[in-house]
Amino acid sequence: MRVNILSIATIIILGIFLSSFGHFQPKPWVVPDKAAKTANPVKSDASSVAAGKALWSQHCSSCHGKTGLGDGNKAAQLETTPPDMSKGTFQSQSDGVLFFKTSEGRVDMPSFKKKIPDAEDIWSLVNFMRSFKK
């Protein structure tokens, strides 16, 4: 009887311990310098932001949420936690970095270079991501 209680207690404690880690966070996402330094060629105006918002609704909000908080309806199913795009750590990334990450993807973040083949559209998406600043 004592062994069974000890085994059950060990399993419960192990389960609590493992669940406390939350989602897996991968190693830092290294972006090539050339890509990081690439300037956004699309002016951030009302038209570009509106185009980015439409793409966001279609391709991004299910994981990243409507306002970029990482709280989309699919976020809990991912191995990696989507970032809160309103925070300074996200907003301090260059437009080139955001373009690269969106285009190339990694782990749970899919590549969008085939789903959104027009580079100008991805740049508009970057302009929309800037609207999440606090």
C-alpha positions as CSV (number, residue, x, y, z in Angstrom):
1,M,0.0,0.0,0.0
2,R,2.8,2.4,0.9
3,V,4.5,1.8,-2.5
4,N,1.3,2.6,-4.3
5,I,0.8,5.9,-2.4
6,L,4.5,6.9,-3.0
7,S,4.1,6.1,-6.7
8,I,1.0,8.1,-7.1
9,A,2.5,11.0,-5.2
10,T,5.6,10.9,-7.4
11,I,3.4,10.9,-10.6
12,I,1.3,13.8,-9.3
13,I,4.4,15.9,-8.4
14,L,6.1,15.1,-11.7
15,G,3.0,16.2,-13.6
16,I,2.8,19.5,-11.7
17,F,6.5,20.1,-12.2
18,L,6.3,19.4,-16.0
19,S,3.1,21.5,-16.5
20,S,4.7,24.5,-14.8
21,F,7.0,24.9,-17.7
22,G,4.3,25.9,-20.0
23,H,5.1,26.0,-23.7
24,F,8.5,25.1,-25.2
25,Q,10.5,28.2,-26.1
26,P,13.0,27.6,-28.9
27,K,16.5,29.0,-29.1
28,P,16.7,32.7,-30.2
29,W,15.7,33.2,-33.8
30,V,18.8,34.3,-35.6
31,V,18.1,36.5,-38.7
32,P,20.9,37.1,-41.2
33,D,22.3,40.7,-41.0
34,K,21.4,41.5,-44.6
35,A,17.7,40.6,-44.0
36,A,17.6,42.4,-40.6
37,K,19.0,45.6,-42.2
38,T,16.5,45.5,-45.1
39,A,14.3,48.6,-45.1
40,N,10.6,48.4,-45.6
41,P,10.0,49.7,-49.1
42,V,6.2,50.0,-48.5
43,K,5.1,53.3,-47.0
44,S,3.2,52.8,-43.8
45,D,0.0,54.6,-44.8
46,A,-3.7,53.9,-44.3
47,S,-3.9,51.7,-47.5
48,S,-0.9,49.6,-46.5
49,V,-2.0,49.1,-42.9
50,A,-5.5,48.1,-44.2
51,A,-4.0,45.6,-46.6
52,G,-1.9,44.2,-43.8
53,K,-4.9,44.0,-41.5
54,A,-6.8,41.9,-44.1
55,L,-3.9,39.6,-44.4
56,W,-3.5,39.4,-40.7
57,S,-7.2,38.3,-40.3
58,Q,-6.8,35.7,-43.0
59,H,-3.4,34.2,-42.0
60,C,-2.2,35.3,-38.5
61,S,-5.0,36.0,-36.0
62,S,-5.8,32.4,-35.4
63,C,-2.5,32.0,-33.5
64,H,-1.4,35.6,-32.7
65,G,-4.8,36.9,-31.8
66,K,-6.7,39.9,-33.3
67,T,-4.5,42.4,-31.6
68,G,-1.2,40.5,-31.6
69,L,-1.2,39.5,-28.0
70,G,-0.5,35.8,-28.8
71,D,-3.9,34.8,-27.7
72,G,-5.5,33.4,-30.9
73,N,-7.8,30.4,-30.7
74,K,-5.0,28.0,-31.9
75,A,-2.3,29.4,-29.7
76,A,-2.8,26.9,-26.9
77,Q,-2.3,24.0,-29.4
78,L,1.2,25.2,-30.4
79,E,4.5,24.0,-28.9
80,T,5.8,27.5,-28.9
81,T,4.0,30.5,-27.4
82,P,3.3,33.2,-29.9
83,P,4.9,36.5,-28.8
84,D,3.0,39.5,-27.4
85,M,3.5,41.9,-30.3
86,S,2.6,44.9,-28.3
87,K,5.6,44.6,-26.1
88,G,8.8,46.6,-26.7
89,T,10.9,43.4,-27.1
90,F,8.8,42.6,-30.2
91,Q,8.4,46.2,-31.5
92,S,12.2,46.9,-31.2
93,Q,12.9,44.4,-34.0
94,S,13.6,45.9,-37.4
95,D,11.1,45.7,-40.2
96,G,13.6,43.5,-42.0
97,V,13.6,41.0,-39.1
98,L,9.8,40.9,-39.0
99,F,9.7,40.4,-42.8
100,F,12.2,37.6,-42.6
101,K,10.5,35.8,-39.8
102,T,7.1,36.0,-41.5
103,S,8.5,34.9,-44.9
104,E,10.7,32.1,-43.6
105,G,8.9,30.7,-40.5
106,R,10.3,28.2,-38.1
107,V,8.9,25.5,-35.7
108,D,5.2,26.3,-35.3
109,M,5.4,29.6,-37.3
110,P,4.8,28.6,-40.9
111,S,6.6,30.1,-43.8
112,F,4.4,32.6,-45.7
113,K,6.5,33.2,-48.8
114,K,4.2,30.8,-50.7
115,K,0.9,31.7,-49.1
116,I,1.6,35.4,-49.5
117,P,3.9,35.4,-52.6
118,D,3.9,39.2,-53.1
119,A,6.7,40.7,-51.0
120,E,4.8,44.0,-50.8
121,D,1.9,42.3,-49.1
122,I,4.3,40.9,-46.4
123,W,5.7,44.4,-46.0
124,S,2.2,45.7,-45.5
125,L,1.7,43.0,-42.9
126,V,4.8,44.3,-41.1
127,N,3.3,47.8,-41.2
128,F,0.1,46.4,-39.6
129,M,2.2,44.7,-36.9
130,R,3.5,48.1,-35.9
131,S,0.0,49.1,-35.0
132,F,0.2,46.8,-32.0
133,K,2.5,49.2,-30.1
134,K,1.4,50.1,-26.6
